[in-house]
Amino acid sequence: MKLGAVGYLLMLALGIGIFLLIRQFGEGLTAPPAPPDAKRVGAMAAGHVNLVLHVLATLGTVIALGFALGRLCRSVGQPPVIGEVIAGILLGPSLLGAISPEAMHLLIPSESEDPKRQVSSALKAISQLGVILYMFLVGLELNGARLKTQAKSFIAISHASIVVPFVLGAALALWLYPTLSHDGVPFTSFAMFLGVALSVTAFPVLARILADSKLDRTDLGIVALGCAAADDVTAWCLLALVVGVAEAKLGSALIVGAAAGLFILGMFTVARPLLKKLTQHLDARPGPLPPYAVSGTFFLVLACAFGTEWIGVHAVFGAFLLGAVIPHESRIAKEFTAKLHDPVTVLLLPAFFAMTGMRTELGLLTDWRDWLFVVAIIFVATLGKFGGTFAAARVTGQSWRDSAALGALMNTRGLMGLIVLDIGLEMGVISKTLFAMMVLMALATTLSTAPALKLLQLKPQREL
C-alpha cells in the first residue's frame, strides 16, 4: 500500500496538531525553582556552535589557502609543505593581523577569554593529531630490514649533524645574547637553547619532502629518515637537559634520557615480536581486517604517542616507532597507508603547519640589524647542519652526491625546531623577536632543500 503526497501531508498535519495540544496543556504546568548553578536554556548550545564554527572556518581557510599556495610552490619546484607553512604566516599577525586584526581573530581567537582559549586549544589538538597520524604512516612505510643494514651509517651521521650545529649555535649566542636577550636570562640557558634549535631536523617536514620528491623509498630516503629519527630523539633529550639547566633540575633530564632509551628498547624487543605474530595471523585470515584490528591499531598509536609525550620526547616519536615496528609488508601497514594517507595529508596535516605560521610575528623585525641577525643565523645553521652531515656521510662511505643530498635534507628544520622555540619562548629564554628570526631560518633552510636535491639530479631509481 502506497501513501501518496496527500497522505504524507495529512500525517504531518496530524503530528503537528497533536504536539500543539500537548504544548497547550504543558505550558500550564509549574516546575520547581531553578537551582543557583542552573544554566540558562540555550547557553551551552550557543557556546558549542561558536567553537565548532571557529574550528571549521579556520580549518577550511587553512586547507584552501594551503592547497592553493602548495600548488604554486609545486609549480616552481618547491614541496607543497612550504605553501602550507606560508599560509599560516599569511593568516597570522604577520599579514592578516596587520591588515585587519578583527578578521584574524575570527580565525585565530585571542586566548584572553576562556571560550576563545577553548577554540585555540581545539585547533592545536587537531593539528597535533594530524602530525601524530602522519608520522605513524611514515613509520609504516619505512623498511626496517633495509634501515638495519644502514644503522651504523645513519647513527654516526645523525650525531655529527647534532654536535656541529650545536657548537656553532652556542658560539653564535656570544654575538646574539647582548642584543636579543637580557640579564634575567642566564647565558648558559640561552646558548644551549640556541644550539638545540639549530641542531634539530624537522622530521615531519623532511618525511613530507621525501614523499613529494618520490625519494621516501629509496636507499637515500631510508638513510635520511633514520638519521632524522635518531637526530630528533637526541635533540629532544638535549632539550630536556637544557630545560633542566634552565630550571636547575638536571635529574629530570637524566630521567628523560633513560626513559626514552627504555621505551625504544621495549618497542623493538617486546612490541615488535608480538606485532609480528599478530600481523601474520591477520595476513592469513581471509576477508577484510576485523574491527578489533582497526580499533586496536588506533589505540596503540595514541598510547605510544601518549607514552613518549609523557616521557618528554614528543608524541610524534611514539607514533613513528609504532609504525616502524609493524611489519612493512603486512596487511595492516598496507591498508592503513592506503586509507589514511589522503585524510591525514589533506585535512589534518595542513593545520599543523599552518598553526605554527600563525604564531609568527614578522613585524617585530624592524631595522637592518634584525635582518643581519637573520642572515647570520641562516648561515650558521646551514654551515653546521650541512657541513656536519656531509663530513660524517663521507667518512661512513657515502658517495659525494648522496653525502651532499643528506646534508641538504638534514638541513630541513621547520616545525620540530619551532616546537623547541615555543618551549624556549614560554620559559622566557628567547624573545618573540628571536623566535620570528628562527622561523625565517627554518623556512629558508627548508626552501633550500628541494633546489639542492634538483641540482644533484637525484631520481627515485632504487625503490625498495
C-alpha positions in Angstrom: 0.0 0.0 0.0 1.5 3.3 -1.1 1.0 6.5 0.9 0.7 9.4 -1.6 1.6 13.1 -1.2 -1.8 13.9 0.3 -1.3 11.1 2.9 2.1 12.4 3.9 0.7 15.9 4.3 -2.2 14.7 6.4 0.3 12.6 8.6 2.4 15.7 9.2 -0.6 17.9 10.0 -1.9 15.4 12.5 1.5 15.2 14.2 1.8 19.0 14.5 -1.8 19.2 15.7 -1.2 16.7 18.5 2.0 18.4 19.6 0.3 21.8 19.8 -2.4 20.2 22.0 0.4 18.8 24.3 2.2 22.1 24.3 -1.0 24.0 25.3 -1.5 21.6 28.3 2.2 21.6 29.3 2.6 25.4 29.4 0.2 25.5 32.3 2.3 23.2 34.4 4.6 24.5 37.2 8.2 23.3 37.7 10.3 23.7 40.9 12.5 26.8 41.2 15.8 26.7 39.3 18.9 25.9 41.4 21.6 28.7 41.8 24.0 27.0 39.4 21.5 26.3 36.7 22.4 27.4 33.2 20.2 29.5 31.0 18.4 27.5 28.3 20.5 27.7 25.0 23.7 28.9 26.7 25.5 25.6 26.2 24.3 25.2 22.7 25.4 28.7 21.7 28.9 28.1 23.1 29.2 24.8 21.3 28.2 26.3 18.0 30.8 29.1 18.4 33.5 26.6 19.0 32.5 24.4 16.0 32.1 27.5 13.7 35.6 28.8 14.6 37.3 25.4 14.1 35.5 24.7 10.8 36.2 28.2 9.5 39.8 28.1 10.4 40.4 24.6 9.0 38.5 25.4 5.8 40.5 28.6 5.3 43.8 26.9 6.1 43.2 24.0 3.8 42.0 26.1 0.9 44.9 28.7 1.1 47.4 26.0 1.9 46.3 23.9 -1.1 46.5 27.0 -3.4 49.9 28.0 -2.2 51.1 24.4 -2.2 50.2 24.1 -5.9 52.0 27.3 -6.5 55.1 26.0 -4.7 54.9 22.7 -6.6 54.9 24.6 -9.9 58.2 26.3 -9.0 59.8 23.1 -7.8 59.2 23.5 -4.0 57.4 21.0 -1.8 53.7 21.8 -1.0 54.5 21.9 2.7 56.2 25.3 2.2 52.9 26.7 0.9 51.1 25.3 4.0 53.5 27.0 6.4 53.4 30.3 4.4 49.6 30.1 4.5 49.8 30.1 8.3 52.1 33.1 8.3 49.8 35.0 6.0 46.8 34.2 8.1 48.6 35.2 11.3 49.7 38.5 12.8 52.4 39.0 10.1 50.0 39.9 7.3 46.2 39.4 8.1 46.7 40.6 11.6 48.4 43.8 10.4 45.7 44.5 7.8 42.7 43.5 9.9 43.1 42.2 13.4 39.3 41.6 13.6 39.5 39.3 10.6 42.5 37.4 12.0 40.7 36.9 15.4 37.8 35.3 13.6 40.2 32.6 12.5 42.7 32.7 15.4 40.8 33.8 18.5 42.7 35.7 21.2 43.4 33.5 24.3 42.5 36.3 26.7 38.9 34.9 27.1 38.0 31.4 28.2 35.8 30.5 25.3 38.4 31.7 22.8 41.1 29.8 24.6 39.0 26.6 24.1 38.9 27.3 20.3 42.7 27.8 20.2 43.2 24.6 22.2 40.9 22.6 19.9 42.8 23.8 16.8 46.1 22.8 18.4 44.8 19.4 19.3 43.6 18.8 15.8 47.0 19.9 14.3 48.9 17.6 16.8 46.6 14.7 15.9 47.4 15.3 12.2 51.2 15.1 12.7 50.9 12.1 15.0 49.0 10.1 12.4 51.3 11.3 9.6 54.4 10.1 11.5 52.7 6.8 12.1 52.2 6.5 8.3 55.8 7.4 7.8 56.8 4.6 10.2 54.6 2.1 8.3 56.3 2.9 5.0 59.8 2.6 6.5 61.5 -0.7 5.5 63.1 -1.7 8.8 65.1 -4.5 7.3 66.8 -2.1 4.9 67.3 0.5 7.6 69.0 -2.1 9.8 71.8 -2.5 7.1 72.4 1.3 7.3 72.2 1.6 11.1 75.9 2.3 11.6 75.9 5.0 8.9 72.8 6.9 10.0 73.7 6.9 13.7 77.1 8.4 13.0 75.7 10.9 10.6 72.8 12.0 12.9 75.1 12.6 15.8 77.6 14.6 13.7 74.6 16.6 12.5 73.8 17.4 16.1 77.2 18.2 17.6 78.5 20.6 14.9 75.4 22.9 14.7 75.0 22.8 18.5 78.6 24.1 19.0 78.2 26.7 16.3 74.9 27.8 17.7 76.4 28.2 21.1 79.2 30.3 19.6 76.6 32.4 17.7 75.0 33.1 21.1 78.1 35.1 22.1 77.0 37.7 19.4 73.2 37.5 19.8 73.0 37.4 23.6 74.0 41.1 24.3 71.4 42.4 21.8 68.5 39.9 21.8 68.4 38.9 25.4 68.5 40.5 28.9 70.2 39.9 32.3 67.3 37.9 33.5 68.3 35.1 31.2 71.4 33.1 32.0 73.8 32.9 29.1 74.2 29.2 29.5 70.4 28.6 29.1 70.3 31.0 26.1 73.3 29.4 24.4 72.0 25.8 24.9 68.6 26.7 23.6 70.0 28.3 20.5 72.3 25.3 20.0 69.4 22.8 20.2 67.2 24.9 17.9 69.9 24.8 15.2 70.6 21.1 15.7 67.1 19.7 15.3 65.8 18.4 12.0 62.1 18.8 11.1 61.2 15.1 11.0 57.6 15.6 9.6 58.7 18.1 7.0 61.7 16.0 5.9 59.3 13.0 5.5 56.9 15.1 3.5 59.7 16.4 1.2 61.0 12.9 0.6 57.4 11.7 -0.2 56.8 14.7 -2.5 60.1 14.1 -4.3 59.4 10.3 -4.5 62.6 9.6 -2.6 61.0 8.2 0.5 61.5 4.5 -0.5 65.0 4.9 -1.9 68.2 4.0 -0.2 68.9 7.7 0.3 65.4 8.3 1.7 65.7 5.4 4.2 69.0 6.7 5.5 67.7 10.2 5.7 64.6 9.1 7.7 66.8 7.1 10.0 69.2 10.0 10.5 66.3 12.4 11.2 64.7 10.0 13.7 67.9 9.5 15.6 68.7 13.2 15.3 65.5 14.3 16.8 65.4 11.8 19.6 68.9 13.0 20.6 67.8 16.6 20.2 64.8 16.1 22.5 67.0 14.5 25.1 69.3 17.5 24.8 66.3 19.8 25.1 65.3 18.0 28.3 68.9 18.7 29.5 68.6 22.4 28.6 65.3 22.7 30.4 66.9 21.0 33.4 69.7 23.5 33.3 67.3 26.4 33.0 65.2 25.2 35.9 68.1 23.8 37.9 66.6 20.2 37.6 69.3 18.2 36.0 67.9 15.0 37.4 64.8 15.3 35.3 66.9 15.4 32.1 68.7 12.2 33.0 65.3 10.5 33.7 64.0 11.6 30.3 67.1 10.1 28.5 66.8 6.8 30.4 63.1 6.6 29.9 63.4 7.3 26.2 66.0 4.5 25.9 63.8 2.0 27.7 60.8 2.9 25.6 62.8 2.4 22.3 64.2 -0.9 23.7 60.8 -2.1 24.7 59.3 -1.3 21.3 61.9 -3.4 19.5 62.3 -6.2 21.9 58.8 -6.7 23.2 56.3 -4.9 20.9 57.9 -5.9 17.6 57.8 -9.7 18.1 54.2 -9.5 19.4 53.1 -7.4 16.5 54.8 -9.7 14.0 52.8 -12.7 15.3 49.6 -10.7 15.2 50.1 -9.4 11.7 51.0 -12.9 10.5 47.7 -14.2 11.9 45.8 -11.3 10.3 47.6 -11.8 6.9 46.5 -15.5 6.9 42.9 -14.6 7.6 40.6 -14.1 4.6 38.3 -11.1 4.2 38.7 -7.6 5.5 40.6 -6.7 8.7 38.4 -7.4 11.7 37.2 -4.4 13.7 39.4 -5.2 16.7 42.5 -4.9 14.4 41.5 -1.4 13.3 40.4 0.0 16.6 43.3 -1.7 18.4 45.8 -0.2 16.0 44.4 3.3 16.5 44.6 2.7 20.3 48.2 1.7 20.1 49.1 4.8 18.0 47.5 7.0 20.6 49.0 5.0 23.5 52.6 5.2 22.1 52.2 8.9 21.3 51.0 9.4 24.9 53.9 7.5 26.2 56.6 9.5 24.5 54.9 12.7 25.2 54.6 11.8 28.9 58.3 10.9 28.9 59.2 14.3 27.4 60.5 13.2 24.0 57.4 14.3 21.9 54.3 12.4 20.8 55.3 12.0 17.2 58.2 9.7 18.0 55.9 7.2 19.8 53.7 7.1 16.7 56.6 6.8 14.4 58.2 4.0 16.4 55.0 2.0 16.4 54.7 2.3 12.6 58.4 1.3 12.3 57.9 -1.9 14.3 54.8 -3.1 12.4 56.0 -5.3 9.6 56.4 -3.3 6.4 54.6 -5.7 4.1 51.7 -6.6 6.5 48.0 -6.0 5.6 47.7 -3.6 8.5 50.6 -1.5 7.1 49.2 -1.5 3.5 45.6 -0.9 4.4 46.2 1.9 6.9 48.6 3.6 4.5 46.1 3.5 1.7 43.1 4.6 3.7 44.6 7.2 6.0 47.0 9.0 3.6 44.6 11.4 2.0 42.5 12.3 5.1 45.7 13.0 7.1 47.7 14.8 4.5 44.8 16.9 3.0 42.7 17.6 6.1 44.7 17.3 9.3 48.4 17.9 8.5 47.9 21.3 6.9 46.5 22.5 10.2 49.8 21.5 11.9 51.9 23.5 9.5 49.6 26.5 9.5 49.2 26.8 13.2 52.9 27.3 13.6 52.9 30.0 11.0 50.0 31.7 12.7 52.1 32.2 15.8 54.9 34.0 14.0 55.1 37.9 14.1 57.5 39.1 11.4 56.5 42.7 12.2 58.9 42.5 15.1 61.9 42.7 12.7 62.1 46.5 12.3 65.6 47.5 11.1 68.6 46.3 9.1 70.4 44.9 12.2 67.5 42.5 12.8 67.8 41.3 9.2 71.6 41.0 9.6 70.9 38.7 12.5 68.6 36.6 10.4 71.2 36.2 7.7 73.8 35.2 10.2 71.5 32.7 11.8 70.7 31.1 8.5 74.4 31.0 7.5 75.5 29.4 10.8 72.6 26.9 10.8 73.3 25.8 7.2 77.1 25.6 7.8 76.6 23.5 10.9 73.9 21.1 9.7 75.0 20.6 6.1 78.7 20.6 6.9 78.5 18.2 9.8 76.2 15.8 7.9 78.3 15.9 4.7 81.6 15.2 6.6 80.1 12.3 8.6 78.4 10.8 5.5 81.7 10.8 3.6 83.5 9.2 6.5 80.9 6.4 6.7 81.3 5.6 3.0 78.5 7.6 1.3 79.2 9.0 -2.2 79.8 12.7 -2.7 76.3 13.1 -4.2 74.5 11.2 -1.5 76.5 13.0 1.2 75.5 16.4 -0.2 71.9 15.2 -0.5 71.9 14.1 3.1 73.4 17.4 4.1 70.6 19.3 2.3 67.9 17.0 3.8 69.1 17.2 7.3 69.3 21.0 7.0 65.5 20.9 6.7 64.2 22.3 10.0 60.8 23.9 10.4 58.3 22.6 12.8 60.3 20.5 15.2 62.6 23.4 15.6 59.7 25.6 16.2 58.4 23.3 18.9 61.8 23.8 20.6 61.5 27.5 20.2 58.0 27.5 21.6 59.3 25.9 24.7 62.1 28.5 25.0 59.6 31.3 24.4 57.2 30.0 27.1 60.1 29.7 29.6 61.3 33.2 28.7 64.7 32.1 27.5 64.2 33.6 24.0 62.2 36.6 22.9 59.4 36.9 20.3 61.9 38.8 18.1 64.4 35.9 18.1 61.5 33.5 17.6 60.5 35.3 14.4 64.1 35.2 13.2 64.3 31.5 13.8 61.1 30.9 11.9 62.7 32.7 8.9 65.7 30.5 9.3 63.5 27.4 9.4 61.7 28.5 6.2 65.0 29.4 4.4 66.7 26.1 5.2 63.6 24.2 4.1 63.2 26.2 0.9 66.8 25.3 0.0 66.3 21.6 0.2 64.3 21.0 -3.0 66.6 23.1 -5.2 69.6 21.3 -3.8 68.1 17.9 -4.5 67.2 19.0 -8.0 70.7 20.3 -8.5 72.1 17.0 -7.5 69.8 15.3 -10.1 68.5 12.7 -7.7 66.0 10.2 -9.0 63.9 7.6 -7.3 65.6 4.8 -9.3 66.3 2.5 -6.3 62.8 2.0 -4.8 62.6 -0.6 -2.1 
